[in-house]
Structure formats: C-alpha cells, structure tokens
Amino acid sequence: MATFIVRVELHANPDYTHPNYEKLHTAIEKAGFSRHLHPSAEPWYKLQTGTYRMEGNHSLETVLDLAKNAANSVDTNNSVIAMEMEKDAWVGPKK
C-alpha cells in the first residue's frame, strides 16, 4: 500500500482565505483523502490548508485525478500536485 500527499490551491484568493476551502475539505474527504498526517494514530497531526493524505493501492495518476476532480467540483481555477511518500517527518500542531 502506498501513501500519497496532495496539495490543492484554489486560485481565487492566494492567501488561503478562499471561502470554498471548507467545501474543498468536504469534497476531497469524500474522495478518500484525510486532512491528518496519520489519521489512524493518536495524536493526529493536522496538515496545512489545502494539503491532504491518502493511503491505497492506487497509481500516482489516479490519486492526482481523484484530487483534481474533487477540486474541480468546488472551483475549476485550481492547481493540484500529487506525491508518493516513502518517509515523513513533521513538526506542527496536533489536532
């Protein structure tokens, strides 16, 4: 099983105060992504706005398509990048 990180940016407002980010969170979670770095382990580490994680037996292209479709359902003026992770390390607020 692979772990993926995607980053979605809605371009209408580059300071991430775009009113549709809450809609994006809902749409992308329905597509199977999480807003937490390790959603099955406590404590949860919340990812930055527009950054999501997915685990699964998907190709990188499939993950990118899932994220792009979710983003497009909210606002078609967006950018999406997908990465497959081998390792991770982080510093940041919990929950």
ZASELUM-221238 format. One record per residue: residue number from 1; x, y, z of N, C-alpha, C, O, CB in turn; residue in one letter. Coordinates in steps of 0.2 Angstrom, whole numbers, padded with zeros to 4 digits. Atoms other than C-alpha are relative to their C-alpha. Glycine has a CB too. Layout:
# ZASELUM-221238
<NUM,<X,Y,Z>,<X,Y,Z>,<X,Y,Z>,<X,Y,Z>,<X,Y,Z>,A> ...
//
This chain:
# ZASELUM-221238
<1,<0004,-0006,0000>,<0000,0000,0000>,<0004,0006,0000>,<0010,0006,0004>,<-0005,0000,0006>,M> <2,<-0004,-0006,0001>,<0007,0017,-0005>,<-0004,0006,0004>,<-0010,0006,0006>,<0000,0002,-0007>,A> <3,<0002,-0006,-0003>,<0005,0034,0004>,<0001,0006,-0004>,<0007,0006,-0007>,<0003,0001,0007>,T> <4,<0000,-0006,0004>,<0001,0050,-0005>,<-0001,0006,0003>,<-0005,0006,0008>,<-0004,-0001,-0006>,F> <5,<0002,-0007,-0003>,<0001,0068,-0001>,<-0002,0004,-0007>,<0002,0004,-0012>,<0006,0003,0003>,I> <6,<0002,-0004,0005>,<-0008,0080,-0012>,<-0001,0007,0002>,<-0003,0008,0008>,<-0007,-0002,-0004>,V> <7,<0000,-0007,-0002>,<-0008,0099,-0012>,<-0005,0003,-0005>,<-0004,0003,-0011>,<0007,0004,0000>,R> <8,<0005,-0004,0004>,<-0023,0109,-0019>,<0000,0007,0002>,<0000,0009,0008>,<-0007,-0003,0001>,V> <9,<0001,-0008,-0001>,<-0023,0128,-0021>,<-0005,0002,-0005>,<-0006,0001,-0011>,<0007,0003,-0002>,E> <10,<0005,-0003,0004>,<-0038,0137,-0026>,<0002,0007,-0001>,<0004,0011,0004>,<-0007,0000,0005>,L> <11,<-0003,-0006,0002>,<-0033,0152,-0035>,<-0003,0007,0001>,<-0001,0012,0000>,<0002,0000,-0007>,H> <12,<0003,-0006,-0001>,<-0046,0165,-0032>,<0002,0004,0005>,<0002,0011,0005>,<-0008,-0002,0001>,A> <13,<-0002,-0004,-0006>,<-0038,0171,-0016>,<0007,-0004,0002>,<0006,-0009,0006>,<-0005,0001,0005>,N> <14,<-0006,0004,-0002>,<-0019,0166,-0014>,<0002,0000,0007>,<0006,-0004,0009>,<0005,0003,-0004>,P> <15,<-0002,0000,-0007>,<-0019,0169,0005>,<-0004,-0005,0004>,<-0004,-0005,0010>,<-0001,0007,0003>,D> <16,<0003,0006,-0003>,<-0029,0153,0008>,<-0007,0002,0004>,<-0009,-0002,0008>,<0004,-0004,0004>,Y> <17,<0007,-0002,-0003>,<-0045,0163,0014>,<-0005,-0001,-0005>,<-0011,0001,-0003>,<0001,0007,0003>,T> <18,<0006,0002,0005>,<-0055,0157,-0001>,<-0005,-0003,0003>,<-0004,-0008,0007>,<0003,-0004,-0006>,H> <19,<0006,0003,-0004>,<-0072,0154,0005>,<-0002,-0007,-0002>,<-0005,-0010,0002>,<-0006,0004,-0001>,P> <20,<0002,0007,0002>,<-0073,0137,-0004>,<0005,-0005,0003>,<0004,-0011,0001>,<0000,0000,-0007>,N> <21,<-0004,0005,-0003>,<-0059,0129,0006>,<-0004,-0005,0004>,<-0002,-0011,0004>,<0006,0003,0004>,Y> <22,<0004,0004,-0004>,<-0072,0122,0018>,<-0003,-0005,-0005>,<-0004,-0011,-0003>,<-0005,0003,0004>,E> <23,<0003,0004,0005>,<-0081,0115,0003>,<0005,-0005,-0003>,<0004,-0011,-0004>,<-0003,0004,-0006>,K> <24,<-0006,0004,0003>,<-0064,0108,-0004>,<0001,-0006,0005>,<0002,-0011,0003>,<0006,0004,-0001>,L> <25,<-0001,0005,-0006>,<-0061,0099,0013>,<-0005,-0005,-0001>,<-0004,-0011,0000>,<0000,0003,0007>,H> <26,<0005,0004,0000>,<-0078,0091,0012>,<0000,-0005,-0007>,<0000,-0011,-0006>,<-0007,0003,0000>,T> <27,<-0001,0003,0006>,<-0076,0086,-0007>,<0006,-0005,0000>,<0005,-0011,-0002>,<0000,0004,-0006>,A> <28,<-0006,0004,0000>,<-0059,0079,-0005>,<0000,-0006,0005>,<0003,-0011,0004>,<0007,0004,0001>,I> <29,<0001,0005,-0005>,<-0063,0069,0011>,<-0005,-0005,-0003>,<-0004,-0011,-0002>,<-0002,0003,0006>,E> <30,<0004,0005,0003>,<-0077,0061,0001>,<0003,-0004,-0005>,<0001,-0010,-0007>,<-0006,0004,-0003>,K> <31,<-0004,0003,0005>,<-0064,0056,-0012>,<0005,-0005,0003>,<0008,-0009,0000>,<0003,0005,-0005>,A> <32,<-0004,0005,-0003>,<-0055,0046,0001>,<0007,0003,0003>,<0011,-0001,0006>,<0002,-0005,-0004>,G> <33,<-0006,-0003,-0003>,<-0042,0059,0007>,<-0001,0002,0008>,<-0007,0002,0010>,<0002,0006,-0004>,F> <34,<0000,-0002,-0007>,<-0038,0064,0025>,<0004,0007,0001>,<0008,0008,-0003>,<0003,-0005,0005>,S> <35,<-0003,-0006,-0001>,<-0033,0081,0032>,<0005,-0001,0006>,<0008,0004,0008>,<-0005,0005,0002>,R> <36,<-0005,0002,-0005>,<-0022,0072,0045>,<0006,-0004,-0002>,<0005,-0008,-0007>,<-0004,-0003,0006>,H> <37,<-0006,0003,0002>,<-0004,0066,0043>,<-0001,-0008,0001>,<0000,-0012,-0003>,<0006,0002,0003>,L> <38,<0001,0007,-0002>,<-0008,0049,0052>,<-0006,-0001,0003>,<-0007,-0001,0009>,<0006,-0003,0004>,H> <39,<0006,0000,-0002>,<-0026,0048,0053>,<-0002,-0006,0005>,<-0007,-0006,0009>,<-0005,0000,-0005>,P> <40,<0002,0005,-0004>,<-0026,0031,0062>,<0004,0000,0007>,<0003,-0005,0011>,<0001,-0007,-0004>,S> <41,<-0004,-0001,-0006>,<-0014,0036,0076>,<-0001,0006,0004>,<-0002,0011,0001>,<0008,-0001,-0002>,A> <42,<0000,-0005,-0004>,<-0016,0047,0090>,<0006,0002,0003>,<0010,-0002,0004>,<-0005,-0001,0006>,E> <43,<0004,-0005,0002>,<-0012,0061,0092>,<0000,0002,-0008>,<0005,0000,-0011>,<0002,0007,0004>,P> <44,<0000,-0001,0007>,<-0017,0067,0075>,<0004,0007,-0001>,<0003,0011,0003>,<-0008,0001,-0002>,W> <45,<-0004,-0006,0002>,<-0006,0080,0066>,<-0004,0002,-0006>,<-0004,-0001,-0012>,<0007,-0002,-0002>,Y> <46,<0004,-0003,0006>,<-0017,0091,0055>,<0005,0003,-0005>,<0009,0007,-0003>,<-0005,0006,0003>,K> <47,<-0004,-0002,0006>,<-0010,0095,0038>,<-0002,0008,-0001>,<-0008,0010,0000>,<-0001,-0004,-0006>,L> <48,<0001,-0007,0001>,<-0009,0113,0032>,<-0006,0000,-0005>,<-0008,-0004,-0009>,<0006,0004,-0004>,Q> <49,<0005,-0001,0005>,<-0024,0120,0022>,<0001,-0001,-0007>,<0007,0001,-0010>,<-0003,0008,0001>,T> <50,<-0002,0001,0007>,<-0025,0113,0005>,<0004,-0006,-0001>,<0006,-0008,-0006>,<0002,0005,-0004>,G> <51,<-0005,0005,0001>,<-0014,0098,0009>,<-0004,-0006,0003>,<-0007,-0006,0009>,<0007,0001,0004>,T> <52,<0004,0006,-0002>,<-0021,0080,0011>,<0004,-0006,-0001>,<0009,-0006,-0005>,<-0007,0000,-0005>,Y> <53,<-0004,0007,0000>,<-0015,0062,0013>,<-0005,-0005,-0002>,<-0011,-0005,-0001>,<0003,-0001,0007>,R> <54,<0003,0006,0001>,<-0021,0046,0006>,<0004,-0006,0000>,<0010,-0006,-0002>,<-0004,0001,-0008>,M> <55,<-0004,0006,0000>,<-0016,0028,0008>,<-0004,-0005,-0005>,<-0010,-0005,-0005>,<0001,-0003,0007>,E> <56,<0004,0005,0004>,<-0021,0014,-0005>,<0005,-0003,-0005>,<0011,-0001,-0006>,<-0005,0004,-0003>,G> <57,<-0003,0004,0006>,<-0016,0003,-0020>,<-0002,0004,-0006>,<-0005,0001,-0011>,<-0002,-0007,0000>,N> <58,<0002,-0004,0006>,<-0018,0017,-0032>,<0007,0002,-0004>,<0012,0002,-0001>,<-0004,0007,0002>,H> <59,<-0005,-0003,0004>,<-0007,0024,-0046>,<0001,0007,0002>,<-0004,0010,0005>,<0000,-0001,-0007>,S> <60,<-0001,-0007,-0002>,<0000,0042,-0043>,<-0005,0004,-0005>,<-0008,0009,-0003>,<0007,0002,-0002>,L> <61,<0004,-0003,0004>,<-0010,0047,-0058>,<-0007,0000,0002>,<-0011,0004,0001>,<0000,-0003,-0008>,E> <62,<0007,0001,-0002>,<-0026,0040,-0051>,<-0001,0005,0006>,<-0007,0008,0007>,<-0002,-0007,0002>,T> <63,<0001,-0005,-0005>,<-0023,0050,-0035>,<-0001,0007,-0002>,<-0005,0011,0001>,<0006,-0001,0005>,V> <64,<0001,-0007,0002>,<-0020,0066,-0044>,<-0007,0001,-0003>,<-0010,0006,-0002>,<0006,0001,-0006>,L> <65,<0007,-0001,0003>,<-0036,0063,-0054>,<-0005,0001,0005>,<-0010,0005,0005>,<-0002,-0006,-0005>,D> <66,<0005,0000,-0006>,<-0046,0060,-0038>,<0000,0007,0003>,<-0005,0010,0004>,<0001,-0005,0005>,L> <67,<-0001,-0007,-0004>,<-0039,0076,-0030>,<-0003,0005,-0005>,<-0006,0010,-0003>,<0007,0001,0002>,A> <68,<0002,-0005,0004>,<-0042,0086,-0046>,<-0007,0000,-0001>,<-0010,0006,-0002>,<0004,-0001,-0007>,K> <69,<0008,0000,0000>,<-0060,0080,-0048>,<-0003,0003,0006>,<-0008,0007,0005>,<-0002,-0007,-0001>,N> <70,<0002,-0003,-0006>,<-0063,0085,-0030>,<0000,0007,0000>,<-0004,0011,0001>,<0003,-0003,0006>,A> <71,<-0002,-0007,0001>,<-0055,0102,-0033>,<-0005,0003,-0005>,<-0008,0009,-0004>,<0007,0001,-0001>,A> <72,<0005,-0003,0005>,<-0065,0105,-0049>,<-0007,0000,0002>,<-0011,0005,-0001>,<0001,-0004,-0006>,N> <73,<0007,0000,-0003>,<-0081,0101,-0040>,<-0002,0006,0004>,<-0007,0008,0005>,<-0002,-0006,0004>,S> <74,<0001,-0006,-0004>,<-0078,0116,-0030>,<0001,0007,-0004>,<-0002,0012,-0003>,<0005,0000,0007>,V> <75,<-0002,-0005,0004>,<-0069,0128,-0041>,<0005,-0002,-0005>,<0010,-0005,-0003>,<0004,0006,0005>,D> <76,<-0004,0002,0006>,<-0061,0125,-0058>,<0007,0004,0000>,<0011,0002,-0004>,<-0003,0000,-0006>,T> <77,<-0007,-0004,0000>,<-0047,0139,-0055>,<0004,-0003,0006>,<0004,0000,0011>,<-0002,0007,0001>,N> <78,<-0004,0004,-0005>,<-0035,0127,-0046>,<0006,-0003,-0002>,<0007,-0003,-0008>,<-0004,-0005,0004>,N> <79,<-0005,0003,0002>,<-0019,0119,-0046>,<0001,-0006,0005>,<-0001,-0006,0011>,<0007,0004,0001>,S> <80,<-0001,0006,-0004>,<-0015,0101,-0039>,<0006,-0003,-0001>,<0008,-0004,-0007>,<-0006,-0005,-0001>,V> <81,<-0006,0004,0001>,<0001,0092,-0036>,<-0001,-0006,0005>,<-0004,-0006,0010>,<0006,0004,0002>,I> <82,<0000,0006,-0004>,<0002,0074,-0030>,<0007,-0003,0000>,<0011,-0003,-0004>,<-0005,-0005,-0003>,A> <83,<-0006,0003,-0002>,<0017,0065,-0022>,<-0001,-0007,0003>,<-0005,-0007,0007>,<0005,0005,0004>,M> <84,<0000,0006,-0003>,<0020,0047,-0017>,<0006,0000,0005>,<0012,0002,0004>,<0001,-0006,-0005>,E> <85,<-0005,0000,-0005>,<0029,0046,0000>,<0003,-0006,0002>,<0000,-0012,0001>,<-0003,0003,0006>,M> <86,<-0003,0006,-0002>,<0042,0034,0006>,<0001,0001,0008>,<0000,-0003,0012>,<0007,-0001,-0003>,E> <87,<-0001,-0002,-0007>,<0046,0043,0023>,<-0003,0006,0001>,<-0005,0010,-0003>,<0007,0000,0002>,K> <88,<0003,-0007,-0002>,<0039,0058,0033>,<0003,0001,0006>,<0004,-0003,0011>,<-0007,0000,-0001>,D> <89,<-0001,-0003,-0007>,<0044,0069,0047>,<-0003,0006,0000>,<-0004,0009,-0005>,<0008,0000,0001>,A> <90,<0004,-0006,-0001>,<0035,0083,0054>,<0001,0004,0006>,<0003,0001,0011>,<-0007,-0001,-0002>,W> <91,<0000,-0004,-0006>,<0034,0097,0066>,<-0007,0004,-0001>,<-0008,0007,-0006>,<0006,0005,0002>,V> <92,<0006,-0004,0000>,<0017,0106,0070>,<-0005,-0002,0005>,<-0004,-0006,0009>,<-0003,-0001,-0007>,G> <93,<0005,0001,-0005>,<0002,0107,0080>,<-0004,-0006,-0001>,<-0005,-0009,-0006>,<-0005,0006,0000>,P> <94,<0004,0006,0000>,<-0008,0092,0085>,<-0007,0002,-0001>,<-0009,0007,0002>,<0001,-0004,0006>,K> <95,<0007,-0001,0001>,<-0026,0091,0080>,<-0001,0006,-0002>,<-0007,0008,-0004>,<-0004,-0001,0007>,K> 
//
